[in-house]
């Protein structure tokens, strides 16, 4: 029995990685995809991404026999009001990421997603009254110092990175505070965005101002494929998270911003002054402290649970 238990504990996180790693690689490599659509406006890309993702999520809801769950969630006023806010946050996050990629600001998107775990800790302290451990406080101070240094030395506020980090942070916080399942919530969010997006896309097509069916089949296929960099990695992430230890999910989340960092620096040759390096080093040190603290807390919790059992 102990042998089978050991096998299970080993294979479970390994199986999860088979889903998590592709999900993060798709997210991390997505700038390549959006760069290929740089000739299309960021706003139209947001609308296309929304509509095609909604169709994908709707199909997934039907295939998983969760249609009734979707209908019940739509009927609840409290859930809908919350999802209206999360929809605005999600659309802001998506739009800004696309805009930043196509305006040579990939480094800021990478910085934003590196900062995000620390933003989540900060929001948990403010809104959920969660108590911060000493290493978490130190990590936040170091990260904050790095951002302040960036603003003072470069004379520019890293608004893209912070908006991306805070929009996704508040998005995650609100989902944590509501009872709706992830897939159901995403289906409703993209549905609400699709209600104004679809008629606007039709208007763009009729007036000849849109990209779909006006530029070429290659562009059309890429626009339909926006769901592959949106819904597909999310599905893979969900499958992987269910099969992985929490610590595994925590450490692998840095794959995506690391990929975008490498792309920005070595592939797209974005300027990387010493001031930016100092800021990234501060964030990396903060994340190492945060991850070490999280791993220690997780192991301590598991040890205490094993003693109880």
FIDRENSE-786166 format. One record per residue (C-alpha): chain; residue in three letters; x, y, z. Coordinates in nm, 3 decimals, always signed. Layout:
N
+------+------+---------+---------+---------+
: unit : code :       u :       v :       w :
+------+------+---------+---------+---------+
:    A :  ALA :       X :       Y :       Z :
...
+------+------+---------+---------+---------+
***
This chain:
309
+------+------+---------+---------+---------+
: unit : code :       u :       v :       w :
+------+------+---------+---------+---------+
:    A :  UNK :  +0.000 :  +0.000 :  +0.000 :
:    A :  UNK :  +0.280 :  +0.242 :  +0.082 :
:    A :  UNK :  +0.441 :  +0.169 :  -0.255 :
:    A :  UNK :  +0.123 :  +0.254 :  -0.447 :
:    A :  UNK :  +0.081 :  +0.568 :  -0.238 :
:    A :  UNK :  +0.434 :  +0.680 :  -0.325 :
:    A :  UNK :  +0.369 :  +0.622 :  -0.693 :
:    A :  UNK :  +0.056 :  +0.830 :  -0.675 :
:    A :  UNK :  +0.230 :  +1.119 :  -0.501 :
:    A :  UNK :  +0.502 :  +1.119 :  -0.766 :
:    A :  UNK :  +0.291 :  +1.077 :  -1.079 :
:    A :  UNK :  +0.024 :  +1.327 :  -0.981 :
:    A :  UNK :  +0.243 :  +1.641 :  -1.006 :
:    A :  UNK :  +0.420 :  +1.498 :  -1.313 :
:    A :  UNK :  +0.086 :  +1.451 :  -1.490 :
:    A :  UNK :  -0.007 :  +1.806 :  -1.396 :
:    A :  UNK :  +0.312 :  +1.942 :  -1.551 :
:    A :  UNK :  +0.213 :  +1.785 :  -1.884 :
:    A :  UNK :  -0.072 :  +2.038 :  -1.891 :
:    A :  UNK :  +0.080 :  +2.332 :  -1.698 :
:    A :  UNK :  +0.399 :  +2.368 :  -1.902 :
:    A :  UNK :  +0.223 :  +2.389 :  -2.244 :
:    A :  UNK :  -0.026 :  +2.638 :  -2.097 :
:    A :  UNK :  +0.248 :  +2.870 :  -1.970 :
:    A :  UNK :  +0.452 :  +2.829 :  -2.291 :
:    A :  UNK :  +0.150 :  +2.936 :  -2.499 :
:    A :  UNK :  +0.093 :  +3.239 :  -2.274 :
:    A :  UNK :  +0.464 :  +3.321 :  -2.274 :
:    A :  UNK :  +0.499 :  +3.284 :  -2.650 :
:    A :  UNK :  +0.177 :  +3.471 :  -2.731 :
:    A :  UNK :  +0.362 :  +3.795 :  -2.824 :
:    A :  UNK :  +0.476 :  +3.616 :  -3.142 :
:    A :  UNK :  +0.111 :  +3.554 :  -3.230 :
:    A :  UNK :  -0.002 :  +3.910 :  -3.155 :
:    A :  UNK :  +0.293 :  +4.054 :  -3.346 :
:    A :  UNK :  +0.171 :  +3.862 :  -3.651 :
:    A :  UNK :  -0.155 :  +4.058 :  -3.618 :
:    A :  UNK :  +0.010 :  +4.397 :  -3.563 :
:    A :  UNK :  -0.163 :  +4.527 :  -3.878 :
:    A :  UNK :  -0.500 :  +4.489 :  -3.702 :
:    A :  UNK :  -0.603 :  +4.743 :  -3.436 :
:    A :  UNK :  -0.573 :  +4.629 :  -3.074 :
:    A :  UNK :  -0.942 :  +4.709 :  -3.018 :
:    A :  UNK :  -1.059 :  +4.486 :  -3.303 :
:    A :  UNK :  -0.826 :  +4.211 :  -3.183 :
:    A :  UNK :  -0.987 :  +4.235 :  -2.838 :
:    A :  UNK :  -1.334 :  +4.197 :  -2.993 :
:    A :  UNK :  -1.229 :  +3.902 :  -3.211 :
:    A :  UNK :  -1.056 :  +3.737 :  -2.915 :
:    A :  UNK :  -1.369 :  +3.780 :  -2.705 :
:    A :  UNK :  -1.619 :  +3.637 :  -2.955 :
:    A :  UNK :  -1.414 :  +3.333 :  -3.055 :
:    A :  UNK :  -1.326 :  +3.259 :  -2.692 :
:    A :  UNK :  -1.695 :  +3.278 :  -2.596 :
:    A :  UNK :  -1.780 :  +3.017 :  -2.861 :
:    A :  UNK :  -1.502 :  +2.794 :  -2.728 :
:    A :  UNK :  -1.612 :  +2.828 :  -2.363 :
:    A :  UNK :  -1.977 :  +2.770 :  -2.459 :
:    A :  UNK :  -1.886 :  +2.447 :  -2.635 :
:    A :  UNK :  -1.686 :  +2.339 :  -2.329 :
:    A :  UNK :  -1.981 :  +2.414 :  -2.099 :
:    A :  UNK :  -2.211 :  +2.202 :  -2.317 :
:    A :  UNK :  -1.961 :  +1.915 :  -2.348 :
:    A :  UNK :  -1.914 :  +1.908 :  -1.970 :
:    A :  UNK :  -2.292 :  +1.909 :  -1.911 :
:    A :  UNK :  -2.272 :  +2.237 :  -1.718 :
:    A :  UNK :  -2.544 :  +2.420 :  -1.907 :
:    A :  UNK :  -2.777 :  +2.421 :  -1.608 :
:    A :  UNK :  -2.497 :  +2.560 :  -1.390 :
:    A :  UNK :  -2.448 :  +2.838 :  -1.646 :
:    A :  UNK :  -2.820 :  +2.922 :  -1.652 :
:    A :  UNK :  -2.844 :  +2.929 :  -1.271 :
:    A :  UNK :  -2.542 :  +3.159 :  -1.247 :
:    A :  UNK :  -2.696 :  +3.401 :  -1.499 :
:    A :  UNK :  -3.014 :  +3.415 :  -1.289 :
:    A :  UNK :  -2.827 :  +3.526 :  -0.975 :
:    A :  UNK :  -2.811 :  +3.905 :  -0.960 :
:    A :  UNK :  -2.515 :  +3.912 :  -0.718 :
:    A :  UNK :  -2.305 :  +3.691 :  -0.946 :
:    A :  UNK :  -2.389 :  +3.894 :  -1.256 :
:    A :  UNK :  -2.302 :  +4.223 :  -1.084 :
:    A :  UNK :  -1.967 :  +4.082 :  -0.977 :
:    A :  UNK :  -1.900 :  +3.943 :  -1.325 :
:    A :  UNK :  -1.976 :  +4.280 :  -1.484 :
:    A :  UNK :  -1.681 :  +4.420 :  -1.288 :
:    A :  UNK :  -1.456 :  +4.121 :  -1.363 :
:    A :  UNK :  -1.550 :  +4.151 :  -1.732 :
:    A :  UNK :  -1.428 :  +4.511 :  -1.737 :
:    A :  UNK :  -1.106 :  +4.409 :  -1.560 :
:    A :  UNK :  -1.048 :  +4.116 :  -1.795 :
:    A :  UNK :  -1.109 :  +4.323 :  -2.109 :
:    A :  UNK :  -0.871 :  +4.592 :  -1.978 :
:    A :  UNK :  -0.605 :  +4.329 :  -1.914 :
:    A :  UNK :  -0.648 :  +4.166 :  -2.256 :
:    A :  UNK :  -0.655 :  +4.494 :  -2.447 :
:    A :  UNK :  -0.352 :  +4.640 :  -2.272 :
:    A :  UNK :  -0.146 :  +4.326 :  -2.325 :
:    A :  UNK :  -0.221 :  +4.324 :  -2.701 :
:    A :  UNK :  -0.158 :  +4.700 :  -2.728 :
:    A :  UNK :  +0.171 :  +4.676 :  -2.536 :
:    A :  UNK :  +0.301 :  +4.387 :  -2.746 :
:    A :  UNK :  +0.231 :  +4.572 :  -3.071 :
:    A :  UNK :  +0.384 :  +4.895 :  -2.938 :
:    A :  UNK :  +0.717 :  +4.732 :  -2.840 :
:    A :  UNK :  +0.644 :  +4.722 :  -2.467 :
:    A :  UNK :  +0.676 :  +4.346 :  -2.412 :
:    A :  UNK :  +0.921 :  +4.398 :  -2.125 :
:    A :  UNK :  +0.653 :  +4.586 :  -1.931 :
:    A :  UNK :  +0.405 :  +4.300 :  -1.981 :
:    A :  UNK :  +0.668 :  +4.061 :  -1.847 :
:    A :  UNK :  +0.726 :  +4.287 :  -1.548 :
:    A :  UNK :  +0.351 :  +4.305 :  -1.487 :
:    A :  UNK :  +0.307 :  +3.929 :  -1.468 :
:    A :  UNK :  +0.619 :  +3.891 :  -1.252 :
:    A :  UNK :  +0.469 :  +4.143 :  -1.008 :
:    A :  UNK :  +0.122 :  +3.982 :  -1.009 :
:    A :  UNK :  +0.180 :  +3.719 :  -0.734 :
:    A :  UNK :  +0.305 :  +3.995 :  -0.502 :
:    A :  UNK :  +0.005 :  +4.212 :  -0.590 :
:    A :  UNK :  -0.221 :  +3.920 :  -0.495 :
:    A :  UNK :  -0.052 :  +3.905 :  -0.153 :
:    A :  UNK :  -0.104 :  +4.279 :  -0.108 :
:    A :  UNK :  -0.473 :  +4.264 :  -0.209 :
:    A :  UNK :  -0.528 :  +3.967 :  +0.021 :
:    A :  UNK :  -0.392 :  +4.170 :  +0.311 :
:    A :  UNK :  -0.606 :  +4.476 :  +0.230 :
:    A :  UNK :  -0.938 :  +4.318 :  +0.134 :
:    A :  UNK :  -0.935 :  +3.972 :  +0.292 :
:    A :  UNK :  -0.750 :  +4.075 :  +0.609 :
:    A :  UNK :  -0.489 :  +3.808 :  +0.550 :
:    A :  UNK :  -0.185 :  +3.836 :  +0.775 :
:    A :  UNK :  +0.148 :  +3.865 :  +0.597 :
:    A :  UNK :  +0.445 :  +3.661 :  +0.707 :
:    A :  UNK :  +0.780 :  +3.843 :  +0.756 :
:    A :  UNK :  +0.931 :  +3.721 :  +0.427 :
:    A :  UNK :  +0.619 :  +3.830 :  +0.237 :
:    A :  UNK :  +0.651 :  +4.181 :  +0.384 :
:    A :  UNK :  +1.018 :  +4.195 :  +0.286 :
:    A :  UNK :  +0.934 :  +4.073 :  -0.066 :
:    A :  UNK :  +0.671 :  +4.346 :  -0.107 :
:    A :  UNK :  +0.912 :  +4.616 :  +0.014 :
:    A :  UNK :  +1.184 :  +4.501 :  -0.228 :
:    A :  UNK :  +0.941 :  +4.480 :  -0.522 :
:    A :  UNK :  +0.794 :  +4.821 :  -0.441 :
:    A :  UNK :  +1.144 :  +4.970 :  -0.418 :
:    A :  UNK :  +1.225 :  +4.828 :  -0.760 :
:    A :  UNK :  +0.917 :  +4.988 :  -0.916 :
:    A :  UNK :  +0.990 :  +5.324 :  -0.748 :
:    A :  UNK :  +1.350 :  +5.308 :  -0.871 :
:    A :  UNK :  +1.222 :  +5.245 :  -1.225 :
:    A :  UNK :  +0.995 :  +5.550 :  -1.208 :
:    A :  UNK :  +1.255 :  +5.785 :  -1.059 :
:    A :  UNK :  +1.556 :  +5.690 :  -1.272 :
:    A :  UNK :  +1.380 :  +5.648 :  -1.608 :
:    A :  UNK :  +1.141 :  +5.935 :  -1.543 :
:    A :  UNK :  +0.845 :  +5.726 :  -1.650 :
:    A :  UNK :  +0.580 :  +5.547 :  -1.448 :
:    A :  UNK :  +0.560 :  +5.174 :  -1.542 :
:    A :  UNK :  +0.184 :  +5.209 :  -1.589 :
:    A :  UNK :  +0.152 :  +4.920 :  -1.833 :
:    A :  UNK :  +0.313 :  +4.670 :  -1.594 :
:    A :  UNK :  +0.118 :  +4.795 :  -1.292 :
:    A :  UNK :  -0.216 :  +4.812 :  -1.476 :
:    A :  UNK :  -0.171 :  +4.457 :  -1.604 :
:    A :  UNK :  -0.073 :  +4.335 :  -1.256 :
:    A :  UNK :  -0.350 :  +4.517 :  -1.067 :
:    A :  UNK :  -0.626 :  +4.441 :  -1.322 :
:    A :  UNK :  -0.551 :  +4.069 :  -1.307 :
:    A :  UNK :  -0.502 :  +4.089 :  -0.931 :
:    A :  UNK :  -0.844 :  +4.245 :  -0.871 :
:    A :  UNK :  -0.994 :  +4.004 :  -1.127 :
:    A :  UNK :  -0.859 :  +3.706 :  -0.930 :
:    A :  UNK :  -0.965 :  +3.861 :  -0.599 :
:    A :  UNK :  -1.327 :  +3.905 :  -0.710 :
:    A :  UNK :  -1.340 :  +3.550 :  -0.844 :
:    A :  UNK :  -1.208 :  +3.428 :  -0.511 :
:    A :  UNK :  -1.493 :  +3.610 :  -0.337 :
:    A :  UNK :  -1.770 :  +3.472 :  -0.561 :
:    A :  UNK :  -1.903 :  +3.117 :  -0.586 :
:    A :  UNK :  -1.909 :  +3.084 :  -0.966 :
:    A :  UNK :  -1.683 :  +2.818 :  -1.123 :
:    A :  UNK :  -1.396 :  +2.934 :  -1.346 :
:    A :  UNK :  -1.531 :  +2.794 :  -1.674 :
:    A :  UNK :  -1.883 :  +2.920 :  -1.606 :
:    A :  UNK :  -1.752 :  +3.262 :  -1.508 :
:    A :  UNK :  -1.537 :  +3.293 :  -1.820 :
:    A :  UNK :  -1.828 :  +3.187 :  -2.039 :
:    A :  UNK :  -2.050 :  +3.458 :  -1.888 :
:    A :  UNK :  -1.776 :  +3.721 :  -1.904 :
:    A :  UNK :  -1.698 :  +3.659 :  -2.270 :
:    A :  UNK :  -2.072 :  +3.639 :  -2.342 :
:    A :  UNK :  -2.127 :  +3.984 :  -2.189 :
:    A :  UNK :  -1.838 :  +4.123 :  -2.390 :
:    A :  UNK :  -1.963 :  +3.951 :  -2.707 :
:    A :  UNK :  -2.305 :  +4.120 :  -2.686 :
:    A :  UNK :  -2.161 :  +4.458 :  -2.795 :
:    A :  UNK :  -1.859 :  +4.308 :  -2.975 :
:    A :  UNK :  -2.045 :  +4.097 :  -3.230 :
:    A :  UNK :  -2.265 :  +4.374 :  -3.380 :
:    A :  UNK :  -1.964 :  +4.606 :  -3.387 :
:    A :  UNK :  -1.761 :  +4.346 :  -3.577 :
:    A :  UNK :  -2.051 :  +4.304 :  -3.822 :
:    A :  UNK :  -2.057 :  +4.683 :  -3.869 :
:    A :  UNK :  -1.681 :  +4.684 :  -3.934 :
:    A :  UNK :  -1.728 :  +4.414 :  -4.197 :
:    A :  UNK :  -2.017 :  +4.591 :  -4.371 :
:    A :  UNK :  -1.831 :  +4.922 :  -4.384 :
:    A :  UNK :  -1.508 :  +4.758 :  -4.498 :
:    A :  UNK :  -1.321 :  +4.895 :  -4.196 :
:    A :  UNK :  -1.260 :  +4.558 :  -4.030 :
:    A :  UNK :  -0.983 :  +4.306 :  -4.090 :
:    A :  UNK :  -1.194 :  +3.991 :  -4.117 :
:    A :  UNK :  -1.257 :  +3.892 :  -4.483 :
:    A :  UNK :  -1.089 :  +4.213 :  -4.604 :
:    A :  UNK :  -0.715 :  +4.149 :  -4.580 :
:    A :  UNK :  -0.655 :  +3.785 :  -4.661 :
:    A :  UNK :  -0.717 :  +3.426 :  -4.557 :
:    A :  UNK :  -0.401 :  +3.426 :  -4.344 :
:    A :  UNK :  -0.531 :  +3.712 :  -4.131 :
:    A :  UNK :  -0.875 :  +3.547 :  -4.110 :
:    A :  UNK :  -0.723 :  +3.224 :  -3.978 :
:    A :  UNK :  -0.515 :  +3.413 :  -3.723 :
:    A :  UNK :  -0.822 :  +3.604 :  -3.601 :
:    A :  UNK :  -1.012 :  +3.278 :  -3.551 :
:    A :  UNK :  -0.698 :  +3.141 :  -3.385 :
:    A :  UNK :  -0.709 :  +3.407 :  -3.114 :
:    A :  UNK :  -0.898 :  +3.149 :  -2.910 :
:    A :  UNK :  -0.587 :  +2.926 :  -2.921 :
:    A :  UNK :  -0.387 :  +3.179 :  -2.719 :
:    A :  UNK :  -0.681 :  +3.258 :  -2.491 :
:    A :  UNK :  -0.910 :  +2.966 :  -2.420 :
:    A :  UNK :  -0.679 :  +2.672 :  -2.496 :
:    A :  UNK :  -0.405 :  +2.761 :  -2.243 :
:    A :  UNK :  -0.672 :  +2.835 :  -1.984 :
:    A :  UNK :  -0.820 :  +2.489 :  -2.037 :
:    A :  UNK :  -0.473 :  +2.331 :  -2.009 :
:    A :  UNK :  -0.402 :  +2.532 :  -1.695 :
:    A :  UNK :  -0.728 :  +2.418 :  -1.533 :
:    A :  UNK :  -0.650 :  +2.053 :  -1.611 :
:    A :  UNK :  -0.294 :  +2.092 :  -1.486 :
:    A :  UNK :  -0.383 :  +2.273 :  -1.165 :
:    A :  UNK :  -0.624 :  +1.994 :  -1.068 :
:    A :  UNK :  -0.347 :  +1.737 :  -1.109 :
:    A :  UNK :  -0.067 :  +1.933 :  -0.940 :
:    A :  UNK :  +0.049 :  +2.032 :  -0.596 :
:    A :  UNK :  -0.010 :  +2.396 :  -0.509 :
:    A :  UNK :  +0.366 :  +2.452 :  -0.487 :
:    A :  UNK :  +0.407 :  +2.317 :  -0.843 :
:    A :  UNK :  +0.152 :  +2.564 :  -0.978 :
:    A :  UNK :  +0.323 :  +2.845 :  -0.784 :
:    A :  UNK :  +0.669 :  +2.782 :  -0.925 :
:    A :  UNK :  +0.564 :  +2.712 :  -1.285 :
:    A :  UNK :  +0.370 :  +3.040 :  -1.308 :
:    A :  UNK :  +0.699 :  +3.220 :  -1.377 :
:    A :  UNK :  +0.747 :  +3.034 :  -1.707 :
:    A :  UNK :  +0.518 :  +3.273 :  -1.899 :
:    A :  UNK :  +0.676 :  +3.608 :  -1.796 :
:    A :  UNK :  +1.021 :  +3.453 :  -1.838 :
:    A :  UNK :  +0.934 :  +3.358 :  -2.196 :
:    A :  UNK :  +0.807 :  +3.708 :  -2.274 :
:    A :  UNK :  +1.119 :  +3.855 :  -2.111 :
:    A :  UNK :  +1.346 :  +3.643 :  -2.335 :
:    A :  UNK :  +1.142 :  +3.729 :  -2.645 :
:    A :  UNK :  +1.154 :  +4.103 :  -2.569 :
:    A :  UNK :  +1.527 :  +4.105 :  -2.498 :
:    A :  UNK :  +1.674 :  +3.865 :  -2.754 :
:    A :  UNK :  +1.414 :  +3.835 :  -3.031 :
:    A :  UNK :  +1.252 :  +4.178 :  -3.051 :
:    A :  UNK :  +1.560 :  +4.366 :  -2.921 :
:    A :  UNK :  +1.371 :  +4.601 :  -2.688 :
:    A :  UNK :  +1.597 :  +4.855 :  -2.510 :
:    A :  UNK :  +1.713 :  +4.725 :  -2.173 :
:    A :  UNK :  +1.888 :  +4.999 :  -1.977 :
:    A :  UNK :  +2.066 :  +4.942 :  -1.645 :
:    A :  UNK :  +1.771 :  +5.098 :  -1.462 :
:    A :  UNK :  +1.538 :  +4.831 :  -1.602 :
:    A :  UNK :  +1.784 :  +4.557 :  -1.504 :
:    A :  UNK :  +1.793 :  +4.684 :  -1.144 :
:    A :  UNK :  +1.412 :  +4.681 :  -1.132 :
:    A :  UNK :  +1.389 :  +4.327 :  -1.270 :
:    A :  UNK :  +1.658 :  +4.209 :  -1.028 :
:    A :  UNK :  +1.457 :  +4.356 :  -0.739 :
:    A :  UNK :  +1.143 :  +4.178 :  -0.859 :
:    A :  UNK :  +1.330 :  +3.848 :  -0.906 :
:    A :  UNK :  +1.478 :  +3.868 :  -0.554 :
:    A :  UNK :  +1.131 :  +3.947 :  -0.416 :
:    A :  UNK :  +0.984 :  +3.648 :  -0.603 :
:    A :  UNK :  +1.256 :  +3.415 :  -0.474 :
:    A :  UNK :  +1.175 :  +3.521 :  -0.117 :
:    A :  UNK :  +0.800 :  +3.493 :  -0.185 :
:    A :  UNK :  +0.836 :  +3.145 :  -0.339 :
:    A :  UNK :  +1.064 :  +3.019 :  -0.062 :
:    A :  UNK :  +0.819 :  +3.145 :  +0.200 :
:    A :  UNK :  +0.523 :  +2.988 :  +0.018 :
:    A :  UNK :  +0.703 :  +2.654 :  -0.015 :
:    A :  UNK :  +0.798 :  +2.656 :  +0.354 :
:    A :  UNK :  +0.441 :  +2.742 :  +0.459 :
:    A :  UNK :  +0.300 :  +2.472 :  +0.229 :
:    A :  UNK :  +0.535 :  +2.203 :  +0.364 :
:    A :  UNK :  +0.458 :  +2.309 :  +0.722 :
:    A :  UNK :  +0.083 :  +2.286 :  +0.653 :
:    A :  UNK :  +0.117 :  +1.940 :  +0.496 :
:    A :  UNK :  +0.328 :  +1.815 :  +0.786 :
:    A :  UNK :  +0.069 :  +1.933 :  +1.039 :
:    A :  UNK :  -0.212 :  +1.768 :  +0.838 :
:    A :  UNK :  -0.021 :  +1.439 :  +0.823 :
:    A :  UNK :  +0.021 :  +1.448 :  +1.202 :
:    A :  UNK :  -0.354 :  +1.499 :  +1.245 :
:    A :  UNK :  -0.433 :  +1.210 :  +1.010 :
+------+------+---------+---------+---------+
***
